[in-house]
Amino acid sequence: MSIERQELLARFDGLLQPERFKDYGPNGLQVEGRSEIRRLVSGVTASRALIEAAIAARADAIFVHHGLFWRGMDGRITGWLKERIRLLLAHDINLFAYHLPLDAHPLWGNNAQLGLKLGLQGEAAFGEQGLGWMAAADFATAQNLATHVQQVLGRSALCVAGAEGRPIRRVAWCTGGAQGFFEAAITAGADAFITGEISEPQAHLARETGVAFIAAGHHATERYGAPALAAHVADELGLEHAFIEVDNPA
């Protein structure tokens, strides 16, 4: 079974509602390929490795969280960007990318799916554009929570514990590079905050406020939304779908 490109775009847009968000780049169809789509591949980032794997899988379209174009880019199609685009155009593959809208979706988004993986029953609760999530929890210490996160995600997590011996009753999280949401999480009453990355100020804030900060990896925290949503849409529309993991230590 195949569908028209515009039908697939309309389905993505209908679910993710990109018009609701102020984002750092264009959401939706970023590179136009063939009009008929049968095979959909999902991944986290539109890297050359993912594109080459999609070509090998005979994909007609790729769905990712991190696309090719971002606010403030130079704008010239050279080097690594030229090569990625060349491969897409040479093989007539469509590239769909959704950034903040995919973080935010209440069921298939990155935050919802990370909460599901961690066993946290949360909902959008705080932060810019309502992207931060919060849930009740029951961990004796921040390190117990960090160990749980490491086991679920299969990678090490950096934990700045905050107040010694503080039990974790409310966990806040926002996937990827959301370290700037830490203060909002503190204000919202979190005992611990989980995201992908940490910057220099967050360690001091954790120690001074007693709220734990856990950095579990940008890629590791954002690898669940794209395959979940793409699989859902592919199932609805009768498309073949495959998630292709391209490992990233960041």
C-alpha positions as CSV (number, residue, x, y, z in Angstrom):
1,M,0.0,0.0,0.0
2,S,1.2,3.5,-0.7
3,I,0.0,7.0,0.1
4,E,0.7,10.5,-1.4
5,R,3.4,12.6,0.2
6,Q,0.9,15.4,1.1
7,E,-1.4,12.9,2.9
8,L,1.5,11.8,5.1
9,L,2.5,15.4,5.8
10,A,-1.1,16.3,6.7
11,R,-1.2,13.4,9.1
12,F,2.1,14.4,10.8
13,D,1.0,18.1,11.0
14,G,-2.4,17.1,12.3
15,L,-0.9,15.1,15.2
16,L,1.9,17.4,16.0
17,Q,0.4,20.8,15.4
18,P,3.6,22.6,14.6
19,E,1.8,26.0,14.3
20,R,1.5,26.0,18.1
21,F,5.2,26.3,18.7
22,K,8.0,28.9,18.4
23,D,10.8,26.6,17.3
24,Y,14.5,26.8,16.2
25,G,13.9,25.5,12.7
26,P,11.2,24.5,10.2
27,N,8.9,21.6,11.1
28,G,7.3,19.4,8.5
29,L,8.7,18.5,5.1
30,Q,12.3,19.6,4.9
31,V,13.4,17.9,1.7
32,E,10.9,16.8,-1.0
33,G,11.3,13.3,-2.5
34,R,9.0,11.0,-4.5
35,S,5.3,11.6,-4.3
36,E,4.3,8.0,-3.5
37,I,5.3,6.6,-0.1
38,R,5.3,3.0,0.9
39,R,8.3,2.6,3.3
40,L,8.9,5.0,6.2
41,V,12.1,5.0,8.3
42,S,12.4,6.9,11.6
43,G,15.5,8.0,13.5
44,V,16.6,10.7,15.9
45,T,18.8,12.8,13.7
46,A,19.0,13.3,9.9
47,S,22.7,12.3,9.9
48,R,24.5,10.9,6.9
49,A,24.6,7.5,8.6
50,L,20.8,7.5,9.0
51,I,20.3,8.6,5.4
52,E,22.6,5.9,4.1
53,A,20.8,3.3,6.2
54,A,17.4,4.5,4.9
55,I,18.7,4.2,1.3
56,A,19.8,0.6,2.0
57,A,16.3,0.0,3.5
58,R,14.7,1.4,0.3
59,A,12.9,4.0,2.3
60,D,10.6,6.5,0.5
61,A,10.6,8.9,3.5
62,I,12.5,9.5,6.7
63,F,10.9,10.9,9.9
64,V,13.3,12.5,12.5
65,H,13.4,14.8,15.5
66,H,16.6,16.7,14.5
67,G,16.3,17.8,10.9
68,L,18.8,19.6,8.6
69,F,18.0,23.3,9.1
70,W,18.2,25.5,12.2
71,R,17.7,29.2,12.9
72,G,21.0,31.1,12.5
73,M,22.6,28.7,10.1
74,D,24.9,30.1,7.4
75,G,22.5,29.1,4.6
76,R,25.1,27.8,2.2
77,I,24.7,24.2,1.0
78,T,28.3,23.0,1.3
79,G,30.3,20.3,3.0
80,W,28.4,17.9,5.3
81,L,25.0,19.5,4.6
82,K,25.5,19.3,0.9
83,E,26.3,15.6,1.1
84,R,23.3,14.8,3.2
85,I,21.0,16.7,0.8
86,R,22.7,15.2,-2.2
87,L,22.0,11.7,-0.9
88,L,18.3,12.5,-0.2
89,L,17.8,14.1,-3.7
90,A,19.8,11.4,-5.5
91,H,17.5,8.7,-4.1
92,D,14.3,10.8,-4.1
93,I,13.7,10.4,-0.4
94,N,11.4,12.7,1.6
95,L,12.7,14.1,4.9
96,F,10.2,15.0,7.6
97,A,11.5,16.7,10.8
98,Y,9.6,17.8,13.9
99,H,11.5,19.3,16.8
100,L,9.5,20.9,19.7
101,P,6.2,19.5,18.5
102,L,7.6,16.0,18.8
103,D,8.9,16.7,22.3
104,A,5.5,17.9,23.4
105,H,3.1,15.4,22.0
106,P,1.1,14.0,25.0
107,L,1.2,10.4,23.9
108,W,3.8,9.8,21.2
109,G,6.3,12.6,22.0
110,N,9.8,12.4,23.5
111,N,8.8,13.5,27.0
112,A,5.7,11.2,27.1
113,Q,7.7,8.2,25.8
114,L,10.6,8.8,28.2
115,G,8.2,9.0,31.1
116,L,6.6,5.7,30.0
117,K,10.0,4.0,29.8
118,L,10.9,5.2,33.3
119,G,7.6,4.3,34.7
120,L,6.6,7.9,35.5
121,Q,3.0,8.8,35.0
122,G,3.3,12.5,34.2
123,E,1.9,15.3,32.1
124,A,3.0,18.6,30.8
125,A,3.4,20.9,33.8
126,F,6.0,23.6,33.6
127,G,8.5,25.5,31.6
128,E,8.6,27.4,28.3
129,Q,5.7,26.4,25.9
130,G,4.6,23.8,28.5
131,L,7.4,21.4,27.5
132,G,8.4,20.3,31.0
133,W,6.8,17.2,32.5
134,M,6.2,16.3,36.2
135,A,5.2,13.1,37.9
136,A,5.0,11.6,41.4
137,A,7.8,9.2,42.3
138,D,9.1,7.1,45.1
139,F,12.9,6.9,45.2
140,A,14.9,6.9,48.5
141,T,17.7,9.1,47.1
142,A,18.7,10.9,43.9
143,Q,21.3,8.2,43.3
144,N,18.6,5.5,43.4
145,L,16.7,7.5,40.7
146,A,19.9,8.0,38.6
147,T,20.6,4.2,38.8
148,H,17.1,3.5,37.6
149,V,17.6,5.9,34.7
150,Q,20.9,4.3,33.8
151,Q,19.4,0.8,33.8
152,V,16.5,1.8,31.6
153,L,18.5,3.9,29.1
154,G,21.5,1.6,29.0
155,R,24.0,4.3,29.5
156,S,25.7,6.2,32.3
157,A,24.0,9.3,33.8
158,L,25.6,12.2,35.6
159,C,23.9,12.9,38.9
160,V,24.4,16.1,41.0
161,A,22.6,14.9,44.1
162,G,21.4,18.1,45.7
163,A,20.4,17.8,49.4
164,E,22.0,14.7,51.1
165,G,19.4,12.1,51.9
166,R,16.5,13.9,50.3
167,P,13.8,11.5,49.1
168,I,12.6,11.9,45.6
169,R,8.8,12.3,45.6
170,R,8.3,14.5,42.5
171,V,10.4,14.1,39.4
172,A,10.5,16.7,36.6
173,W,12.0,16.0,33.1
174,C,12.4,17.4,29.7
175,T,14.4,15.5,27.1
176,G,17.4,16.7,25.1
177,G,19.2,20.0,25.8
178,A,16.7,21.3,28.3
179,Q,19.1,22.2,31.1
180,G,17.7,25.7,31.0
181,F,14.4,24.3,32.4
182,F,16.0,23.4,35.7
183,E,15.0,26.6,37.5
184,A,11.4,26.2,36.3
185,A,11.4,22.6,37.6
186,I,12.7,23.8,41.0
187,T,10.0,26.4,41.2
188,A,7.4,23.8,40.2
189,G,8.3,21.7,43.3
190,A,10.5,19.0,41.8
191,D,12.9,17.0,44.0
192,A,14.9,15.9,40.9
193,F,15.1,17.0,37.3
194,I,16.1,14.7,34.4
195,T,17.3,15.9,31.0
196,G,19.9,15.1,28.4
197,E,22.7,17.6,29.1
198,I,24.2,19.7,31.9
199,S,25.9,23.1,31.7
200,E,28.1,24.8,34.3
201,P,25.4,26.6,36.3
202,Q,23.2,23.6,37.0
203,A,25.6,21.9,39.3
204,H,25.7,25.0,41.6
205,L,21.9,25.3,41.5
206,A,21.5,21.7,42.5
207,R,23.8,22.0,45.5
208,E,22.3,25.3,46.6
209,T,18.6,24.4,46.2
210,G,18.8,20.7,47.2
211,V,17.1,19.6,44.0
212,A,19.0,16.8,42.1
213,F,20.0,17.2,38.5
214,I,20.4,14.1,36.3
215,A,21.9,14.4,32.8
216,A,21.3,11.2,30.9
217,G,22.3,12.0,27.4
218,H,20.7,14.1,24.6
219,H,20.3,11.2,22.2
220,A,19.5,8.7,24.9
221,T,16.6,10.7,26.2
222,E,15.2,11.6,22.7
223,R,15.4,8.2,21.0
224,Y,11.8,7.1,21.8
225,G,9.5,9.7,20.3
226,A,10.3,9.5,16.6
227,P,9.8,5.7,16.3
228,A,6.7,5.7,18.5
229,L,4.9,8.4,16.4
230,A,6.2,7.1,13.1
231,A,5.0,3.6,13.9
232,H,1.6,4.9,15.0
233,V,1.2,6.8,11.7
234,A,2.5,4.0,9.6
235,D,0.1,1.5,11.2
236,E,-2.9,3.9,10.6
237,L,-1.9,4.4,7.0
238,G,-0.8,0.9,6.1
239,L,2.9,1.8,5.5
240,E,6.0,-0.2,6.2
241,H,8.0,1.3,9.1
242,A,11.4,0.7,10.6
243,F,13.3,2.5,13.3
244,I,17.0,2.8,12.6
245,E,19.2,3.5,15.6
246,V,22.4,5.4,14.9
247,D,24.4,5.4,18.2
248,N,25.4,8.7,19.6
249,P,27.3,9.1,22.9
250,A,26.2,12.7,23.4
